[in-house]
Amino acid sequence: MVLIFNKYMSKVKTAFFCQNCGYESAKWLGKCPSCNEWNTFAEEIIQKENTKAGNNNWAEYSGEKTGRTVLLNDVKSSEEKRIITADAELNRVLGGGIVPGSIVLVAGEPGIGKSTLFLQVGLQLKDIVTLYISGEESAQQIKMRANRLLVKNDNFYLLTETNTQTIFQEIKKLKPQVVIVDSVQTLQTPYIESSPGSISQIRESAAELQRFAKETNTPVFLIGHITKDGNIAGPKILEHMVDTVLQFEGDHHYAYRILRTIKNRFGGTAELGIYEMGSDGMRGVANPSEILITQKEDQLSGIAIGAAIEGMRPLLIEVQALVTQSVYGTPQRTVSGFDLRRLQLLLAVLEKRGGFHFGVKDVFLNIAGGLKIEDPSIELAVLCALLGSYDDTNLPMNICFAGEVGLSGEIRAVNRIEQRIAEAEKLGFEKIIVSKYNQKGLSKQKFNIEIVTVGKVDEVYALLF
């Protein structure tokens, strides 16, 4: 018997991938050196066939495509023409609109509203041919959601498919101007022999869509899952391959959602969009400060308003504190929307520098509206809310705070103080307390609001209580 081997045949290549973080290894490992998880490595086939022979040939689709070396000085620089959507919040986080040829990864928890948001965005693009590819839901399920959104669009097409080659064949026929994929974890390329959702499948499917986006100048949105740790599911290289990474977050018990920019090659990463989820879809919140501050008829103790900056936009946040006598041996410290370790630090400052005995008190702290605030400038508002609840004294409703608290009890300066003051003035506050170290370069004559400067915690207490 004679065996004939084709010289073009290549043997199957495999590698071991961590199913938690995507770390690649040539052999099986018990513990992942990247994420330190145990028993997460699985063997996957990484050898693929040659896909260049006409399968993804976009020459007719995209026109001329240059592949030669050019001098940098000969490249014409022009501002990219963006697709402006009807969603002002999405335009903000993308840096001014959708960039043609960009690939955007959107991740978030299950049920947070990712599919609803981008189905709504696609339906609102009235004059643009949009293709919505779903690998998780049937056409009937998507139609039911579209009926709930009350938006009609004659240029919106739907495809329920997971095979990438079938998807590309449909794309060649339709020639869409925007492609939305829900979700990238469900896609499967025939050139990788592993199950959908595996590291190899996600990486190769995303690479094929990236080549399509760049060669055809078509924007692609990839909706992705996150792991139990809150990280984006799949290999870390997925975040490096795309142009923009958006994180959609929020609390299921509240109606508000935040679309945060993690990475953006066409704009800043300091932007965020705020949405309110209703029965008819996502509604952009143009002025979130008015919603996040509870309208109260009576003055209540333990409530203070802090001027924070989330992304590039100023927000006035309501801080609620409750300080009670501890009935157990160990005092409780419970927070919602604020860092617990930072709260313990502030309590230690009040104990040491102010002489307040919080060591025998239970402390509960809440940021109203379900937001999670990391801006240190809200610490002065937290401190005043704690003092107000400790003394059971009502703070004036027309006053707000902006300052960081240091370990020695000093009130530190915060950045972009003028934006915070302007937001407080716009919402009708009559007085704002800031650090005295923010006076440099601050023109008080520009504002009609009274600006009070303090330097230490005891000065704040003497001023308010």
C-alpha positions as a Markdown table, in Angstrom:
| # | Residue | x | y | z |
|---|---|---|---|---|
| 1 | Met | 0.0 | 0.0 | 0.0 |
| 2 | Val | 1.3 | 3.4 | -1.0 |
| 3 | Leu | 0.6 | 6.4 | 1.1 |
| 4 | Ile | 0.5 | 9.8 | -0.7 |
| 5 | Phe | 0.9 | 12.9 | 1.5 |
| 6 | Asn | -0.2 | 16.3 | 0.2 |
| 7 | Lys | 2.6 | 18.8 | 0.8 |
| 8 | Tyr | 0.1 | 21.5 | 1.5 |
| 9 | Met | -1.5 | 19.6 | 4.3 |
| 10 | Ser | -0.7 | 20.8 | 7.7 |
| 11 | Lys | -1.0 | 18.9 | 10.9 |
| 12 | Val | -3.5 | 19.9 | 13.5 |
| 13 | Lys | -2.2 | 22.4 | 16.0 |
| 14 | Thr | -3.6 | 22.7 | 19.5 |
| 15 | Ala | -3.0 | 24.8 | 22.5 |
| 16 | Phe | -4.3 | 25.1 | 26.1 |
| 17 | Phe | -6.3 | 28.2 | 27.0 |
| 18 | Cys | -7.5 | 29.4 | 30.4 |
| 19 | Gln | -11.3 | 29.6 | 30.2 |
| 20 | Asn | -11.3 | 32.4 | 32.7 |
| 21 | Cys | -8.9 | 34.9 | 31.3 |
| 22 | Gly | -7.7 | 33.5 | 27.9 |
| 23 | Tyr | -4.1 | 32.9 | 28.8 |
| 24 | Glu | -2.5 | 30.6 | 26.2 |
| 25 | Ser | 0.0 | 27.8 | 27.1 |
| 26 | Ala | 1.7 | 25.0 | 25.1 |
| 27 | Lys | 0.9 | 22.5 | 27.8 |
| 28 | Trp | -1.8 | 21.9 | 30.4 |
| 29 | Leu | -1.3 | 23.8 | 33.7 |
| 30 | Gly | -3.1 | 23.2 | 37.0 |
| 31 | Lys | -3.0 | 26.9 | 38.0 |
| 32 | Cys | -3.2 | 29.8 | 35.5 |
| 33 | Pro | -0.2 | 32.1 | 35.9 |
| 34 | Ser | -2.2 | 35.1 | 34.8 |
| 35 | Cys | -5.4 | 35.0 | 36.9 |
| 36 | Asn | -4.3 | 32.4 | 39.5 |
| 37 | Glu | -7.4 | 30.2 | 39.0 |
| 38 | Trp | -7.2 | 26.4 | 39.3 |
| 39 | Asn | -8.3 | 23.8 | 36.7 |
| 40 | Thr | -9.3 | 26.3 | 34.1 |
| 41 | Phe | -7.2 | 25.1 | 31.1 |
| 42 | Ala | -8.8 | 23.3 | 28.2 |
| 43 | Glu | -7.3 | 22.1 | 25.0 |
| 44 | Glu | -8.5 | 23.8 | 21.8 |
| 45 | Ile | -7.6 | 23.5 | 18.1 |
| 46 | Ile | -5.9 | 26.6 | 16.8 |
| 47 | Gln | -4.9 | 25.5 | 13.2 |
| 48 | Lys | -7.3 | 26.9 | 10.6 |
| 49 | Glu | -7.6 | 26.7 | 6.9 |
| 50 | Asn | -6.6 | 29.3 | 4.5 |
| 51 | Thr | -9.4 | 31.8 | 4.5 |
| 52 | Lys | -8.0 | 34.2 | 1.9 |
| 53 | Ala | -9.1 | 32.3 | -1.2 |
| 54 | Gly | -12.3 | 34.3 | -1.9 |
| 55 | Asn | -14.3 | 33.6 | 1.2 |
| 56 | Asn | -13.8 | 37.1 | 2.7 |
| 57 | Asn | -12.9 | 39.0 | -0.5 |
| 58 | Trp | -14.5 | 42.4 | -0.1 |
| 59 | Ala | -13.0 | 44.0 | -3.2 |
| 60 | Glu | -16.4 | 44.6 | -4.9 |
| 61 | Tyr | -17.9 | 45.7 | -1.6 |
| 62 | Ser | -15.3 | 48.3 | -0.6 |
| 63 | Gly | -13.7 | 49.4 | -3.8 |
| 64 | Glu | -10.0 | 50.2 | -4.0 |
| 65 | Lys | -7.8 | 48.9 | -1.2 |
| 66 | Thr | -4.2 | 50.0 | -1.0 |
| 67 | Gly | -1.6 | 47.6 | 0.5 |
| 68 | Arg | 1.6 | 49.4 | -0.5 |
| 69 | Thr | 4.0 | 51.4 | 1.7 |
| 70 | Val | 3.3 | 55.1 | 1.8 |
| 71 | Leu | 5.2 | 58.1 | 3.2 |
| 72 | Leu | 3.6 | 59.4 | 6.3 |
| 73 | Asn | 3.8 | 63.0 | 5.0 |
| 74 | Asp | 1.9 | 61.9 | 1.9 |
| 75 | Val | -1.1 | 60.7 | 3.9 |
| 76 | Lys | -4.0 | 63.2 | 3.8 |
| 77 | Ser | -5.3 | 63.8 | 7.2 |
| 78 | Ser | -9.0 | 64.7 | 7.4 |
| 79 | Glu | -11.5 | 64.5 | 10.2 |
| 80 | Glu | -13.5 | 61.3 | 10.0 |
| 81 | Lys | -17.1 | 61.6 | 8.9 |
| 82 | Arg | -19.2 | 60.2 | 11.7 |
| 83 | Ile | -22.7 | 58.8 | 11.7 |
| 84 | Ile | -24.7 | 60.8 | 14.1 |
| 85 | Thr | -27.4 | 58.7 | 15.8 |
| 86 | Ala | -30.6 | 59.9 | 17.5 |
| 87 | Asp | -29.1 | 58.9 | 20.8 |
| 88 | Ala | -27.2 | 61.9 | 22.2 |
| 89 | Glu | -25.7 | 59.8 | 25.1 |
| 90 | Leu | -24.2 | 57.2 | 22.7 |
| 91 | Asn | -22.8 | 60.0 | 20.5 |
| 92 | Arg | -21.1 | 61.4 | 23.6 |
| 93 | Val | -19.4 | 58.2 | 24.7 |
| 94 | Leu | -18.3 | 57.4 | 21.2 |
| 95 | Gly | -16.6 | 60.8 | 20.9 |
| 96 | Gly | -19.2 | 62.5 | 18.6 |
| 97 | Gly | -20.9 | 59.7 | 16.7 |
| 98 | Ile | -20.2 | 56.3 | 15.0 |
| 99 | Val | -16.9 | 56.2 | 13.1 |
| 100 | Pro | -17.1 | 54.3 | 9.7 |
| 101 | Gly | -14.9 | 51.2 | 9.8 |
| 102 | Ser | -14.7 | 51.1 | 13.6 |
| 103 | Ile | -15.4 | 48.0 | 15.7 |
| 104 | Val | -17.0 | 48.6 | 19.1 |
| 105 | Leu | -17.3 | 46.1 | 21.9 |
| 106 | Val | -20.1 | 46.6 | 24.4 |
| 107 | Ala | -20.2 | 44.5 | 27.6 |
| 108 | Gly | -22.4 | 44.3 | 30.6 |
| 109 | Glu | -24.3 | 42.0 | 33.0 |
| 110 | Pro | -27.1 | 39.8 | 31.8 |
| 111 | Gly | -30.4 | 41.7 | 31.6 |
| 112 | Ile | -28.9 | 45.1 | 32.1 |
| 113 | Gly | -30.3 | 46.3 | 28.7 |
| 114 | Lys | -27.5 | 45.9 | 26.1 |
| 115 | Ser | -29.7 | 44.3 | 23.5 |
| 116 | Thr | -32.5 | 46.7 | 24.1 |
| 117 | Leu | -30.3 | 49.7 | 23.8 |
| 118 | Phe | -28.6 | 48.7 | 20.5 |
| 119 | Leu | -31.8 | 47.4 | 18.9 |
| 120 | Gln | -33.2 | 50.8 | 19.7 |
| 121 | Val | -30.1 | 52.6 | 18.2 |
| 122 | Gly | -30.4 | 50.5 | 15.1 |
| 123 | Leu | -34.1 | 51.2 | 14.6 |
| 124 | Gln | -33.5 | 54.9 | 15.1 |
| 125 | Leu | -31.0 | 55.0 | 12.1 |
| 126 | Lys | -33.8 | 55.7 | 9.6 |
| 127 | Asp | -31.7 | 56.4 | 6.5 |
| 128 | Ile | -29.0 | 53.8 | 7.1 |
| 129 | Val | -29.2 | 50.2 | 6.2 |
| 130 | Thr | -28.6 | 48.3 | 9.5 |
| 131 | Leu | -28.1 | 44.6 | 9.9 |
| 132 | Tyr | -28.8 | 43.1 | 13.4 |
| 133 | Ile | -27.3 | 39.7 | 13.8 |
| 134 | Ser | -28.6 | 37.7 | 16.8 |
| 135 | Gly | -27.3 | 34.4 | 18.0 |
| 136 | Glu | -29.2 | 34.3 | 21.2 |
| 137 | Glu | -32.8 | 35.2 | 20.4 |
| 138 | Ser | -35.2 | 34.2 | 17.7 |
| 139 | Ala | -36.7 | 36.6 | 15.2 |
| 140 | Gln | -40.0 | 36.5 | 17.0 |
| 141 | Gln | -38.4 | 37.6 | 20.3 |
| 142 | Ile | -36.6 | 40.5 | 18.7 |
| 143 | Lys | -39.8 | 41.5 | 16.9 |
| 144 | Met | -41.6 | 41.6 | 20.3 |
| 145 | Arg | -39.0 | 43.8 | 21.7 |
| 146 | Ala | -39.1 | 46.1 | 18.7 |
| 147 | Asn | -42.9 | 46.5 | 19.0 |
| 148 | Arg | -42.3 | 47.5 | 22.6 |
| 149 | Leu | -39.8 | 50.2 | 21.5 |
| 150 | Leu | -42.5 | 51.8 | 19.2 |
| 151 | Val | -39.9 | 52.7 | 16.5 |
| 152 | Lys | -40.4 | 51.8 | 12.8 |
| 153 | Asn | -37.6 | 51.5 | 10.3 |
| 154 | Asp | -37.8 | 50.2 | 6.7 |
| 155 | Asn | -34.0 | 49.9 | 6.5 |
| 156 | Phe | -33.5 | 47.6 | 9.5 |
| 157 | Tyr | -32.7 | 43.9 | 8.7 |
| 158 | Leu | -32.5 | 40.9 | 11.0 |
| 159 | Leu | -30.4 | 37.8 | 10.7 |
| 160 | Thr | -30.5 | 34.9 | 13.3 |
| 161 | Glu | -27.3 | 33.0 | 12.6 |
| 162 | Thr | -24.1 | 32.0 | 14.3 |
| 163 | Asn | -21.9 | 30.7 | 11.5 |
| 164 | Thr | -19.6 | 33.5 | 10.4 |
| 165 | Gln | -19.3 | 32.4 | 6.8 |
| 166 | Thr | -23.1 | 32.4 | 6.4 |
| 167 | Ile | -23.2 | 35.8 | 8.0 |
| 168 | Phe | -20.6 | 37.2 | 5.5 |
| 169 | Gln | -22.5 | 35.7 | 2.6 |
| 170 | Glu | -25.7 | 37.6 | 3.7 |
| 171 | Ile | -23.6 | 40.7 | 4.3 |
| 172 | Lys | -22.3 | 40.6 | 0.7 |
| 173 | Lys | -25.9 | 40.5 | -0.6 |
| 174 | Leu | -27.3 | 43.2 | 1.7 |
| 175 | Lys | -24.3 | 45.6 | 1.9 |
| 176 | Pro | -25.3 | 47.1 | 5.3 |
| 177 | Gln | -23.9 | 50.4 | 6.5 |
| 178 | Val | -24.0 | 49.4 | 10.2 |
| 179 | Val | -23.7 | 45.8 | 11.6 |
| 180 | Ile | -24.7 | 44.9 | 15.2 |
| 181 | Val | -23.7 | 41.4 | 16.5 |
| 182 | Asp | -25.5 | 40.1 | 19.6 |
| 183 | Ser | -23.4 | 38.5 | 20.9 |
| 184 | Val | -19.8 | 37.7 | 20.0 |
| 185 | Gln | -19.8 | 34.7 | 22.3 |
| 186 | Thr | -22.3 | 32.9 | 20.2 |
| 187 | Leu | -20.4 | 33.2 | 16.9 |
| 188 | Gln | -18.7 | 30.1 | 15.4 |
| 189 | Thr | -16.2 | 30.0 | 12.5 |
| 190 | Pro | -15.9 | 26.8 | 10.6 |
| 191 | Tyr | -12.1 | 27.1 | 10.6 |
| 192 | Ile | -11.8 | 26.4 | 14.3 |
| 193 | Glu | -12.9 | 23.0 | 15.7 |
| 194 | Ser | -14.1 | 24.1 | 19.1 |
| 195 | Ser | -17.4 | 24.9 | 20.7 |
| 196 | Pro | -19.0 | 28.4 | 20.5 |
| 197 | Gly | -17.9 | 30.7 | 23.3 |
| 198 | Ser | -14.4 | 29.1 | 23.6 |
| 199 | Ile | -11.3 | 31.3 | 23.6 |
| 200 | Ser | -10.3 | 30.3 | 20.1 |
| 201 | Gln | -13.8 | 30.8 | 18.6 |
| 202 | Ile | -14.2 | 34.3 | 20.2 |
| 203 | Arg | -10.8 | 35.4 | 19.0 |
| 204 | Glu | -11.1 | 34.1 | 15.5 |
| 205 | Ser | -14.7 | 35.3 | 15.0 |
| 206 | Ala | -13.8 | 38.8 | 16.3 |
| 207 | Ala | -10.7 | 38.8 | 13.9 |
| 208 | Glu | -12.9 | 38.0 | 10.9 |
| 209 | Leu | -15.3 | 40.8 | 11.8 |
| 210 | Gln | -12.4 | 43.2 | 12.4 |
| 211 | Arg | -11.1 | 42.5 | 8.9 |
| 212 | Phe | -14.5 | 43.0 | 7.5 |
| 213 | Ala | -14.9 | 46.4 | 9.3 |
| 214 | Lys | -11.6 | 47.7 | 8.2 |
| 215 | Glu | -11.7 | 46.5 | 4.6 |
| 216 | Thr | -15.3 | 47.7 | 3.9 |
| 217 | Asn | -15.3 | 50.8 | 6.1 |
| 218 | Thr | -18.4 | 49.5 | 7.9 |
| 219 | Pro | -18.9 | 50.1 | 11.6 |
| 220 | Val | -19.5 | 46.9 | 13.7 |
| 221 | Phe | -20.9 | 46.7 | 17.2 |
| 222 | Leu | -20.1 | 43.6 | 19.2 |
| 223 | Ile | -22.2 | 42.9 | 22.2 |
| 224 | Gly | -20.4 | 40.8 | 24.7 |
| 225 | His | -20.8 | 39.0 | 28.1 |
| 226 | Ile | -19.0 | 39.5 | 31.3 |
| 227 | Thr | -17.7 | 37.0 | 33.8 |
| 228 | Lys | -18.7 | 36.6 | 37.4 |
| 229 | Asp | -15.8 | 38.8 | 38.4 |
| 230 | Gly | -17.1 | 41.7 | 36.2 |
| 231 | Asn | -14.5 | 41.3 | 33.5 |
| 232 | Ile | -15.3 | 41.0 | 29.8 |
| 233 | Ala | -15.7 | 37.3 | 28.8 |
| 234 | Gly | -13.2 | 35.9 | 26.4 |
| 235 | Pro | -9.5 | 36.5 | 25.8 |
| 236 | Lys | -7.9 | 39.8 | 26.8 |
| 237 | Ile | -6.8 | 40.3 | 23.2 |
| 238 | Leu | -10.5 | 40.9 | 22.3 |
| 239 | Glu | -10.3 | 44.3 | 24.0 |
| 240 | His | -7.0 | 45.1 | 22.2 |
| 241 | Met | -8.5 | 44.1 | 18.8 |
| 242 | Val | -11.4 | 46.5 | 18.9 |
| 243 | Asp | -11.3 | 50.3 | 18.6 |
| 244 | Thr | -13.7 | 51.1 | 21.4 |
| 245 | Val | -14.8 | 49.3 | 24.5 |
| 246 | Leu | -18.0 | 50.4 | 26.3 |
| 247 | Gln | -19.1 | 49.1 | 29.7 |
| 248 | Phe | -22.9 | 49.1 | 30.3 |
| 249 | Glu | -23.6 | 49.0 | 34.1 |
| 250 | Gly | -26.2 | 49.7 | 36.6 |
| 251 | Asp | -28.3 | 48.2 | 39.4 |
| 252 | His | -31.3 | 46.0 | 38.4 |
| 253 | His | -33.3 | 47.5 | 41.3 |
| 254 | Tyr | -32.9 | 51.0 | 39.8 |
| 255 | Ala | -34.0 | 52.5 | 36.5 |
| 256 | Tyr | -30.7 | 54.2 | 35.8 |
| 257 | Arg | -27.9 | 52.8 | 33.6 |
| 258 | Ile | -24.5 | 54.1 | 32.8 |
| 259 | Leu | -22.7 | 53.6 | 29.5 |
| 260 | Arg | -19.0 | 54.1 | 30.3 |
| 261 | Thr | -16.1 | 54.3 | 27.9 |
| 262 | Ile | -13.2 | 52.0 | 28.8 |
| 263 | Lys | -11.2 | 52.5 | 25.6 |
| 264 | Asn | -11.7 | 54.7 | 22.6 |
| 265 | Arg | -9.3 | 55.3 | 19.7 |
| 266 | Phe | -11.5 | 58.0 | 18.2 |
| 267 | Gly | -12.1 | 60.1 | 21.4 |
| 268 | Gly | -11.6 | 60.4 | 25.1 |
| 269 | Thr | -12.2 | 57.7 | 27.7 |
| 270 | Ala | -13.6 | 60.1 | 30.3 |
| 271 | Glu | -17.1 | 60.2 | 28.8 |
| 272 | Leu | -20.2 | 58.4 | 30.0 |
| 273 | Gly | -23.8 | 58.3 | 29.1 |
| 274 | Ile | -26.7 | 58.0 | 31.6 |
| 275 | Tyr | -30.0 | 56.3 | 30.6 |
| 276 | Glu | -33.3 | 55.7 | 32.3 |
| 277 | Met | -34.8 | 52.3 | 31.5 |
| 278 | Gly | -38.6 | 52.4 | 30.9 |
| 279 | Ser | -41.2 | 50.1 | 29.3 |
| 280 | Asp | -40.6 | 51.7 | 25.9 |
| 281 | Gly | -36.8 | 51.4 | 25.9 |
| 282 | Met | -33.8 | 53.5 | 27.0 |
| 283 | Arg | -34.2 | 57.2 | 27.4 |
| 284 | Gly | -31.1 | 59.4 | 27.6 |
| 285 | Val | -30.9 | 61.6 | 30.7 |
| 286 | Ala | -29.8 | 65.1 | 29.7 |
| 287 | Asn | -29.6 | 66.5 | 33.2 |
| 288 | Pro | -29.0 | 63.6 | 35.7 |
| 289 | Ser | -28.4 | 65.9 | 38.7 |
| 290 | Glu | -32.1 | 66.9 | 38.9 |
| 291 | Ile | -33.1 | 63.2 | 39.0 |
| 292 | Leu | -30.4 | 62.1 | 41.4 |
| 293 | Ile | -31.3 | 64.7 | 44.1 |
| 294 | Thr | -34.5 | 63.7 | 45.9 |
| 295 | Gln | -37.1 | 66.4 | 46.1 |
| 296 | Lys | -37.9 | 66.8 | 49.8 |
| 297 | Glu | -40.4 | 69.0 | 51.6 |
| 298 | Asp | -38.9 | 68.6 | 55.1 |
| 299 | Gln | -35.3 | 68.9 | 56.1 |
| 300 | Leu | -33.8 | 65.6 | 57.3 |
| 301 | Ser | -30.6 | 64.9 | 59.2 |
| 302 | Gly | -27.8 | 62.8 | 57.6 |
| 303 | Ile | -28.3 | 64.1 | 54.1 |
| 304 | Ala | -25.7 | 66.1 | 52.2 |
| 305 | Ile | -25.2 | 67.0 | 48.5 |
| 306 | Gly | -21.8 | 66.4 | 46.9 |
| 307 | Ala | -20.6 | 67.9 | 43.6 |
| 308 | Ala | -18.9 | 65.0 | 41.8 |
| 309 | Ile | -17.5 | 64.5 | 38.3 |
| 310 | Glu | -18.3 | 61.3 | 36.4 |
| 311 | Gly | -16.4 | 61.2 | 33.2 |
| 312 | Met | -16.5 | 64.7 | 31.7 |
| 313 | Arg | -19.9 | 65.7 | 33.2 |
| 314 | Pro | -20.6 | 67.2 | 36.7 |
| 315 | Leu | -23.2 | 65.5 | 38.8 |
| 316 | Leu | -24.8 | 66.6 | 42.1 |
| 317 | Ile | -25.1 | 63.4 | 44.2 |
| 318 | Glu | -27.2 | 63.0 | 47.3 |
| 319 | Val | -25.4 | 61.2 | 50.2 |
| 320 | Gln | -27.5 | 59.6 | 52.9 |
| 321 | Ala | -25.9 | 58.6 | 56.2 |
| 322 | Leu | -27.4 | 57.0 | 59.3 |
| 323 | Val | -25.4 | 56.8 | 62.6 |
| 324 | Thr | -27.0 | 54.8 | 65.5 |
| 325 | Gln | -25.8 | 53.4 | 68.8 |
| 326 | Ser | -24.3 | 49.9 | 68.3 |
| 327 | Val | -26.3 | 47.2 | 70.1 |
| 328 | Tyr | -23.8 | 44.5 | 69.2 |
| 329 | Gly | -20.2 | 44.0 | 70.3 |
| 330 | Thr | -18.7 | 45.0 | 66.9 |
| 331 | Pro | -20.1 | 48.2 | 65.2 |
| 332 | Gln | -21.5 | 47.7 | 61.7 |
| 333 | Arg | -20.3 | 49.5 | 58.6 |
| 334 | Thr | -22.6 | 49.2 | 55.6 |
| 335 | Val | -22.3 | 51.1 | 52.4 |
| 336 | Ser | -24.1 | 51.3 | 49.0 |
| 337 | Gly | -22.4 | 53.0 | 46.1 |
| 338 | Phe | -19.3 | 54.1 | 48.1 |
| 339 | Asp | -16.0 | 52.4 | 48.9 |
| 340 | Leu | -16.2 | 50.7 | 52.4 |
| 341 | Arg | -12.5 | 51.2 | 53.0 |
| 342 | Arg | -12.7 | 54.9 | 52.3 |
| 343 | Leu | -15.6 | 55.2 | 54.7 |
| 344 | Gln | -13.6 | 53.5 | 57.4 |
| 345 | Leu | -10.8 | 56.0 | 56.7 |
| 346 | Leu | -13.2 | 59.0 | 57.1 |
| 347 | Leu | -14.5 | 57.6 | 60.4 |
| 348 | Ala | -10.9 | 57.2 | 61.7 |
| 349 | Val | -10.2 | 60.9 | 60.7 |
| 350 | Leu | -13.3 | 62.0 | 62.6 |
| 351 | Glu | -12.4 | 59.9 | 65.6 |
| 352 | Lys | -8.8 | 61.1 | 65.7 |
| 353 | Arg | -9.0 | 64.7 | 64.5 |
| 354 | Gly | -12.5 | 65.7 | 65.6 |
| 355 | Gly | -13.0 | 63.7 | 68.8 |
| 356 | Phe | -16.2 | 62.0 | 67.6 |
| 357 | His | -16.8 | 58.5 | 69.1 |
| 358 | Phe | -17.8 | 56.6 | 66.0 |
| 359 | Gly | -16.2 | 53.4 | 67.4 |
| 360 | Val | -19.4 | 52.6 | 69.4 |
| 361 | Lys | -21.7 | 53.6 | 66.5 |
| 362 | Asp | -23.3 | 51.6 | 63.7 |
| 363 | Val | -22.8 | 53.5 | 60.4 |
| 364 | Phe | -24.9 | 53.1 | 57.2 |
| 365 | Leu | -24.1 | 55.1 | 54.1 |
| 366 | Asn | -26.0 | 55.2 | 50.8 |
| 367 | Ile | -25.5 | 57.1 | 47.5 |
| 368 | Ala | -29.0 | 57.9 | 46.2 |
| 369 | Gly | -30.0 | 56.7 | 42.8 |
| 370 | Gly | -28.1 | 53.4 | 42.8 |
| 371 | Leu | -24.9 | 55.0 | 41.4 |
| 372 | Lys | -21.4 | 53.9 | 42.4 |
| 373 | Ile | -19.2 | 57.0 | 42.9 |
| 374 | Glu | -15.4 | 56.8 | 42.9 |
| 375 | Asp | -14.7 | 60.5 | 42.7 |
| 376 | Pro | -12.8 | 61.5 | 45.9 |
| 377 | Ser | -14.4 | 65.0 | 45.9 |
| 378 | Ile | -17.6 | 63.5 | 47.4 |
| 379 | Glu | -15.7 | 62.7 | 50.6 |
| 380 | Leu | -16.5 | 66.2 | 52.1 |
| 381 | Ala | -20.3 | 65.5 | 51.5 |
| 382 | Val | -19.9 | 62.1 | 53.1 |
| 383 | Leu | -18.2 | 63.5 | 56.1 |
| 384 | Cys | -20.9 | 66.2 | 56.6 |
| 385 | Ala | -23.7 | 63.7 | 56.2 |
| 386 | Leu | -22.0 | 61.5 | 58.9 |
| 387 | Leu | -21.7 | 64.5 | 61.3 |
| 388 | Gly | -25.3 | 65.6 | 60.6 |
| 389 | Ser | -26.6 | 62.1 | 61.5 |
| 390 | Tyr | -24.2 | 61.9 | 64.5 |
| 391 | Asp | -25.6 | 65.2 | 66.0 |
| 392 | Asp | -29.1 | 64.6 | 64.5 |
| 393 | Thr | -28.8 | 68.1 | 62.9 |
| 394 | Asn | -30.4 | 69.1 | 59.6 |
| 395 | Leu | -28.1 | 70.5 | 57.0 |
| 396 | Pro | -29.5 | 73.5 | 55.0 |
| 397 | Met | -31.0 | 72.3 | 51.7 |
| 398 | Asn | -29.4 | 75.1 | 49.7 |
| 399 | Ile | -25.8 | 74.0 | 50.4 |
| 400 | Cys | -23.5 | 71.5 | 48.7 |
| 401 | Phe | -19.9 | 70.3 | 49.0 |
| 402 | Ala | -16.9 | 69.6 | 46.9 |
| 403 | Gly | -13.6 | 68.5 | 48.6 |
| 404 | Glu | -11.4 | 65.6 | 49.4 |
| 405 | Val | -10.5 | 64.7 | 53.0 |
| 406 | Gly | -6.9 | 64.0 | 53.9 |
| 407 | Leu | -5.6 | 61.7 | 56.7 |
| 408 | Ser | -4.6 | 64.7 | 58.8 |
| 409 | Gly | -8.1 | 66.2 | 58.7 |
| 410 | Glu | -7.3 | 68.8 | 56.0 |
| 411 | Ile | -9.8 | 69.5 | 53.1 |
| 412 | Arg | -7.8 | 68.9 | 49.9 |
| 413 | Ala | -8.4 | 70.6 | 46.6 |
| 414 | Val | -10.2 | 68.8 | 43.7 |
| 415 | Asn | -9.9 | 69.3 | 40.0 |
| 416 | Arg | -12.3 | 71.1 | 37.7 |
| 417 | Ile | -13.8 | 73.0 | 40.5 |
| 418 | Glu | -15.5 | 75.6 | 38.2 |
| 419 | Gln | -17.5 | 73.0 | 36.5 |
| 420 | Arg | -18.8 | 71.8 | 39.9 |
| 421 | Ile | -19.7 | 75.3 | 41.0 |
| 422 | Ala | -21.5 | 76.0 | 37.8 |
| 423 | Glu | -23.6 | 72.9 | 38.1 |
| 424 | Ala | -24.5 | 73.7 | 41.6 |
| 425 | Glu | -25.5 | 77.3 | 40.6 |
| 426 | Lys | -27.6 | 76.0 | 37.7 |
| 427 | Leu | -29.6 | 73.8 | 40.0 |
| 428 | Gly | -30.4 | 76.7 | 42.4 |
| 429 | Phe | -28.0 | 76.1 | 45.3 |
| 430 | Glu | -27.1 | 79.2 | 47.1 |
| 431 | Lys | -23.8 | 78.1 | 48.8 |
| 432 | Ile | -21.0 | 75.6 | 48.0 |
| 433 | Ile | -18.2 | 74.7 | 50.4 |
| 434 | Val | -14.9 | 73.9 | 48.8 |
| 435 | Ser | -11.2 | 73.6 | 49.9 |
| 436 | Lys | -9.3 | 76.8 | 50.5 |
| 437 | Tyr | -6.6 | 75.3 | 48.3 |
| 438 | Asn | -8.9 | 75.6 | 45.3 |
| 439 | Gln | -8.8 | 79.4 | 45.5 |
| 440 | Lys | -5.8 | 79.6 | 43.1 |
| 441 | Gly | -7.1 | 80.5 | 39.7 |
| 442 | Leu | -10.7 | 80.5 | 40.9 |
| 443 | Ser | -12.7 | 83.7 | 40.0 |
| 444 | Lys | -15.6 | 84.1 | 42.5 |
| 445 | Gln | -17.0 | 87.0 | 40.5 |
| 446 | Lys | -18.0 | 84.7 | 37.7 |
| 447 | Phe | -20.6 | 83.0 | 39.9 |
| 448 | Asn | -23.7 | 84.2 | 41.6 |
| 449 | Ile | -23.5 | 81.3 | 44.1 |
| 450 | Glu | -21.7 | 82.0 | 47.5 |
| 451 | Ile | -18.4 | 80.1 | 47.6 |
| 452 | Val | -17.1 | 79.2 | 51.1 |
| 453 | Thr | -13.6 | 77.9 | 51.6 |
| 454 | Val | -12.4 | 75.7 | 54.5 |
| 455 | Gly | -9.1 | 74.1 | 55.3 |
| 456 | Lys | -9.8 | 71.5 | 58.1 |
| 457 | Val | -12.5 | 69.3 | 59.4 |
| 458 | Asp | -13.0 | 71.3 | 62.5 |
| 459 | Glu | -13.7 | 74.4 | 60.4 |
| 460 | Val | -16.5 | 72.6 | 58.6 |
| 461 | Tyr | -18.0 | 71.5 | 61.9 |
| 462 | Ala | -17.9 | 75.0 | 63.4 |
| 463 | Leu | -19.4 | 76.4 | 60.2 |
| 464 | Leu | -22.3 | 74.0 | 59.9 |
| 465 | Phe | -23.1 | 72.8 | 63.4 |
